Amino acid sequence: MFEQEIRTQAEAAKSASYRLSTLRTDARNEALCVMADALMAHRGRILHENAADVEEATAAGMRTSYLDRLRLNEERISSMAEGLRLIAALPDPLGREDYSVRRPNGLEIRRMRVPLGVVGIIYEARPNVTADAIGLCLKSGNAVLLRGGSDALRSNLAIAKVLSRAAYTAGIPQGAIQLLAMKERAAVDVMTHLTGLLDVIIPRGGAGLIRRIVENSTVPVIETGAGICHIYVDCAADISMALRIVENAKVSRPSVCNAAETLLVHEGIAEEFLPQMAQILHADGVELRGCPKTCAILSDIVAASEEDWSTEYGDLILSVRIVTDMEAAIAHINQYNTGHSETIITNDIRAAHTFQQRVDASTVYVNASTRFTDGFEFGFGAEIGISTQKLHVRGPMGLDALTSTKYLVYGEGQIRENTPSPQRKETNECDV
């Protein structure tokens, strides 16, 4: 029954995308500012709907860390509005030329940035994603089709309704903002098969959601989100700095994808560092799971299993392994990580450079928390997700990540002659 409804929404978004792609920069910026004002003006209604979502999720037994992702307050709505204003203030990614050449035959070829078209976003219980995604898509000239988690349906609908009304009033083409209102999981399967209507799908959520979409979608997918992030404390680390960074990366918001899940400690400082770290994290309510060497130093912690090294907890749990050297740390990270964010804590500049060069991840830090992997922190205003793959984009995805390219070619009557180029031989049927 809902298949046709979803297709109708996608068709409306596709139609709007053609008009949106040519909308002036100042018109898009003005709309974003009007939308930000509307969020603040209607925050009471949004908070009311969010409270209902939180109450229902609590009754259903949703764990505390996920409730934190779902819950909105005045400060978070203000941050959403500020994010829209920051996006409006950013340079327009559209129309920028990054290549230009005049060929010997007189053809002038230019390459410019253009919108992707219609962006489909599937995400879980984080209502702020609704505002961030809409803002980034509109600024980059894309229409958007959203499917949020069923736990946040009331919140998402309230936010989308406020933003779409404000946007259309400000001149954004009708239909450019679409949010699916059905809870059925099958809606995701319908959305992932809207080939020809959606240009890309971006999943934001746990590993299970992402894997399901990557394996089943006929629409191109940008894989995002899953974050098994590591901190390696080197033998040349500043202990007090390491303690602050580990606590921040694990405790400040354990449910998000840039939170640390595994701690690797050089054996040369393990006996000094681990007891101090355990005291701090135990006070924060963190459960530690350690390798045999770690358990020998911290006798009151849980033994880690093989599964722990490949688990994104999203909770106050941290796996800990003692390693012989940085080589072992890099090998562990490259085996178990998800390509998200990794940190080395060291005062050895050579070790820092080696770590950054050899660790395979979208973002590699020296002496800083993994929690900074975020579009807002990187100066993008917000993010559409954090890409953990290598094609199209990688890392926090801002405005540029939502664009593609188009070649503009200018001629004066040139035609292509059927003669081989003097620089190469035409060797196969694919040469045209």
Buried (B, 14 or more C-beta within 10 A) or exposed (E): EBEEBBBEBBBBBBBBBEBBBEBEBEEBBBBBBBBBBBBBEBBEEBBEBBBBBBEBBEEEEBEEBBBBBBBBEEEBBBBBBBBBBBBBEBEBBBEBEEEEEEEEEEBEBBBBBBBBBBBBBBBBBBBBBBBBBBBBBBBBBBBBBBBBBBBBBBBBBBBBBBBBBBBBEBEBBEBBBBBBBBEEEEBBBBBBBBEEBBBBBBBBBBBEBBEBBBEEBEBBBBBBBBBBBBBBBBBBBBBEBBBBBBBBBBBBBBBBBBBBBBBBBBEBBBEEBBEEBBEBBBEEEBBBBBBEBBBEBBEEBBEBEEEBBBBBBBBBBBBBBBBEBBEBBBEBBBEBBBBBBBBBBBBBEEBBEBBBEBBEBBBBBBBBBBBBBBBBEBEBBBBBBBBBBEEBBBBBBBBBBBBEEEEEEEEEEEEEEEEEEEEEEEEEEEEE
